[in-house]
Amino acid sequence: QVQLVESGGGLVQPGGSLRLSCAASGSIFSFVTMGWYRQAPGEERELVAKIGSSGRTTYTDSVKGRFTISRDNARNTAYLQMNSLKPEDTAVYYCRTDWNSALYWGQGTLVTVSE
């Protein structure tokens, strides 16, 4: 069983920055891929970025150059640094991993980009 807990969301003005954290329970963190997803009102959940156990990263086009995903295996934590935020980045952000054919999601953290 893996538990994921996100934090770091909030209200920020356009052009601002936030850093999201995803703390994972258990001892398998260093072996798994961690992903950040988001879901805006009325929209489907979409992949934002993911980082493999090797550190290889993937980003959706709309966040390339603005967001950075990272991980600290010693702290069992994944991060999403979000810079140059835009109103269209407003969404609930979730972290996700999979292990032994099971998917695990956090509860989500709300990011609102508005004046």
Protein Blocks (a to p, Z undefined) as FASTA:
>chain_A
ZZdddehiacddehiacddddddedjklmmpccddddddehiacddfbdcdfkopacddf
klgokaccdddfklopacdddehiafklgccddddddeehiacddebjaddddZZ
